[in-house]
Amino acid sequence: MNLKEFGIYFAELREKSGYRSQRELADKSGVSHSTINRIEAGTHKAKPETLKAVAPFLKGVDYEELLEKAGILNEDQSNVSTKKDDLAELHKAISRAFHDFDSLPEDEKNFLLEEIPETVQWKLNEFRKAKAKFLEQKNNKNK
């Protein structure tokens, strides 16, 4: 999708989301009116931080889909990076839980000890599947 096509797509999303004007979306999202205007006009490539700011206010689309449509991220990279982010967040949560482990009540300690291995294994398997699919598609494109 080129800049003009993305601009049209973006304007349609804004309108379908109930914002009659660019200024309305700007006021809600905190993104400047001029930035939204340039994106919709197709004269400005949307930055990831801009798309992240407006995504919660647009119906029927999420941040990753906006990145893909804007040509910033292709679908395969998106799936793998999301899984990496999920694993990183899980790692942080586990680290925090175990940092304070001694101060937790017994029932919470038991819950963590029972649930964390299964959760980690599940997330790791999801990441491996996404990575394998990404590498397979990448290899197919290079043939």
TIMI-368848 format. One record per residue (C-alpha): x negated, y, z negated. Coordinates in nm, 4 decimals. Layout:
# residues N
+----------+----------+----------+
!       c1 !       c2 !       c3 !
+----------+----------+----------+
!        X !        Y !        Z !
...
+----------+----------+----------+
***
This chain:
# residues 143
+----------+----------+----------+
!       c1 !       c2 !       c3 !
+----------+----------+----------+
!   0.0000 !   0.0000 !   0.0000 !
!  -0.1532 !   0.3336 !   0.1036 !
!  -0.1208 !   0.6592 !  -0.0921 !
!   0.1898 !   0.7765 !   0.0959 !
!   0.3662 !   0.4416 !   0.0510 !
!   0.2774 !   0.4320 !  -0.3172 !
!   0.4053 !   0.7880 !  -0.3557 !
!   0.7417 !   0.6901 !  -0.2056 !
!   0.7542 !   0.3786 !  -0.4252 !
!   0.6675 !   0.5841 !  -0.7329 !
!   0.9337 !   0.8460 !  -0.6562 !
!   1.1955 !   0.5721 !  -0.6115 !
!   1.0945 !   0.4179 !  -0.9461 !
!   1.1264 !   0.7550 !  -1.1148 !
!   1.4715 !   0.8125 !  -0.9709 !
!   1.5917 !   0.4581 !  -1.0487 !
!   1.4704 !   0.5105 !  -1.4042 !
!   1.7090 !   0.8028 !  -1.4439 !
!   1.4668 !   1.0941 !  -1.4022 !
!   1.6172 !   1.3387 !  -1.1549 !
!   1.3042 !   1.5492 !  -1.1425 !
!   0.9311 !   1.5033 !  -1.1645 !
!   0.9303 !   1.7468 !  -1.4551 !
!   1.1659 !   1.5235 !  -1.6551 !
!   0.9255 !   1.2293 !  -1.6260 !
!   0.6329 !   1.4601 !  -1.6994 !
!   0.7965 !   1.5854 !  -2.0186 !
!   0.8765 !   1.2323 !  -2.1367 !
!   0.5415 !   1.0729 !  -2.0498 !
!   0.3022 !   1.3559 !  -2.1273 !
!   0.1569 !   1.3409 !  -1.7756 !
!   0.1421 !   1.6784 !  -1.6044 !
!   0.4113 !   1.7682 !  -1.3541 !
!   0.1450 !   1.8504 !  -1.0956 !
!  -0.0114 !   1.5040 !  -1.1285 !
!   0.3251 !   1.3347 !  -1.0749 !
!   0.3903 !   1.5679 !  -0.7819 !
!   0.0585 !   1.4807 !  -0.6152 !
!   0.1135 !   1.1057 !  -0.6675 !
!   0.4608 !   1.1219 !  -0.5127 !
!   0.3347 !   1.3368 !  -0.2251 !
!   0.0672 !   1.0775 !  -0.1523 !
!  -0.2159 !   1.3280 !  -0.1824 !
!  -0.3590 !   1.1939 !  -0.5066 !
!  -0.4589 !   0.8425 !  -0.6093 !
!  -0.3062 !   0.7614 !  -0.9447 !
!  -0.5564 !   0.6947 !  -1.2215 !
!  -0.5095 !   0.3907 !  -1.4481 !
!  -0.4611 !   0.6129 !  -1.7528 !
!  -0.1847 !   0.8035 !  -1.5731 !
!  -0.0049 !   0.4819 !  -1.4804 !
!  -0.0420 !   0.3544 !  -1.8364 !
!   0.1187 !   0.6720 !  -1.9683 !
!   0.4199 !   0.6601 !  -1.7346 !
!   0.4774 !   0.2819 !  -1.7248 !
!   0.6846 !   0.2658 !  -2.0467 !
!   0.9253 !   0.5224 !  -1.8999 !
!   0.9827 !   0.3478 !  -1.5670 !
!   1.2441 !   0.0721 !  -1.5452 !
!   1.1763 !  -0.2620 !  -1.3817 !
!   0.7999 !  -0.2283 !  -1.3653 !
!   0.5092 !  -0.2706 !  -1.6043 !
!   0.1625 !  -0.1201 !  -1.6188 !
!  -0.0062 !  -0.4097 !  -1.4389 !
!   0.2420 !  -0.4017 !  -1.1531 !
!   0.1814 !  -0.0290 !  -1.1120 !
!  -0.1937 !  -0.0949 !  -1.0994 !
!  -0.1400 !  -0.3602 !  -0.8332 !
!   0.0927 !  -0.1438 !  -0.6221 !
!  -0.1513 !   0.1484 !  -0.6463 !
!  -0.4274 !  -0.0782 !  -0.5159 !
!  -0.6322 !  -0.0443 !  -0.8327 !
!  -0.6023 !  -0.4071 !  -0.9314 !
!  -0.5078 !  -0.7090 !  -0.7298 !
!  -0.2701 !  -0.9667 !  -0.8763 !
!  -0.5348 !  -1.2327 !  -0.9363 !
!  -0.7645 !  -0.9950 !  -1.1245 !
!  -0.4668 !  -0.8758 !  -1.3246 !
!  -0.3772 !  -1.2235 !  -1.4489 !
!  -0.7334 !  -1.3053 !  -1.5508 !
!  -0.7966 !  -0.9692 !  -1.7169 !
!  -0.4677 !  -0.9928 !  -1.9059 !
!  -0.5640 !  -1.3349 !  -2.0362 !
!  -0.9066 !  -1.1996 !  -2.1374 !
!  -0.7391 !  -0.9105 !  -2.3187 !
!  -0.5029 !  -1.1555 !  -2.4919 !
!  -0.7971 !  -1.3651 !  -2.6082 !
!  -0.9828 !  -1.0576 !  -2.7295 !
!  -0.6767 !  -0.9398 !  -2.9252 !
!  -0.6311 !  -1.2869 !  -3.0726 !
!  -0.9974 !  -1.2894 !  -3.1744 !
!  -0.9588 !  -0.9524 !  -3.3483 !
!  -0.6452 !  -1.0662 !  -3.5303 !
!  -0.8107 !  -1.3869 !  -3.6472 !
!  -1.1216 !  -1.2010 !  -3.7586 !
!  -0.9109 !  -0.9562 !  -3.9599 !
!  -0.7126 !  -1.2407 !  -4.1161 !
!  -1.0216 !  -1.4280 !  -4.2222 !
!  -1.1976 !  -1.1130 !  -4.3399 !
!  -0.9223 !  -1.0764 !  -4.6004 !
!  -0.8650 !  -1.4501 !  -4.6384 !
!  -0.9559 !  -1.4708 !  -5.0075 !
!  -0.7037 !  -1.2030 !  -5.0990 !
!  -0.4139 !  -1.3704 !  -4.9133 !
!  -0.1437 !  -1.5673 !  -5.0976 !
!  -0.1767 !  -1.9461 !  -5.0714 !
!   0.1191 !  -1.9872 !  -4.8366 !
!  -0.0346 !  -1.7398 !  -4.5894 !
!  -0.3721 !  -1.9139 !  -4.6112 !
!  -0.2080 !  -2.2476 !  -4.5348 !
!  -0.0124 !  -2.0994 !  -4.2464 !
!  -0.3276 !  -1.9532 !  -4.0932 !
!  -0.5190 !  -2.2769 !  -4.1299 !
!  -0.2384 !  -2.4724 !  -3.9630 !
!  -0.1393 !  -2.2324 !  -3.6844 !
!  -0.4610 !  -2.0700 !  -3.5707 !
!  -0.6244 !  -2.3765 !  -3.4105 !
!  -0.3111 !  -2.4503 !  -3.2045 !
!  -0.2684 !  -2.0885 !  -3.1029 !
!  -0.6324 !  -2.0506 !  -3.0042 !
!  -0.6242 !  -2.3732 !  -2.8024 !
!  -0.3062 !  -2.2670 !  -2.6230 !
!  -0.4452 !  -1.9220 !  -2.5369 !
!  -0.7750 !  -2.0734 !  -2.4233 !
!  -0.5915 !  -2.3173 !  -2.1948 !
!  -0.3836 !  -2.0324 !  -2.0480 !
!  -0.7001 !  -1.8336 !  -1.9812 !
!  -0.8723 !  -2.1315 !  -1.8181 !
!  -0.5716 !  -2.1901 !  -1.5898 !
!  -0.5649 !  -1.8268 !  -1.4817 !
!  -0.9397 !  -1.8241 !  -1.4245 !
!  -0.9295 !  -2.1464 !  -1.2205 !
!  -0.6467 !  -2.0089 !  -1.0046 !
!  -0.8355 !  -1.6851 !  -0.9516 !
!  -1.1569 !  -1.8657 !  -0.8528 !
!  -0.9696 !  -2.1029 !  -0.6210 !
!  -0.7994 !  -1.8133 !  -0.4430 !
!  -1.1276 !  -1.6242 !  -0.4223 !
!  -1.2991 !  -1.9279 !  -0.2688 !
!  -1.0135 !  -1.9719 !  -0.0183 !
!  -1.0494 !  -1.6088 !   0.0911 !
!  -1.4247 !  -1.6539 !   0.1455 !
!  -1.3760 !  -1.9546 !   0.3760 !
+----------+----------+----------+
***
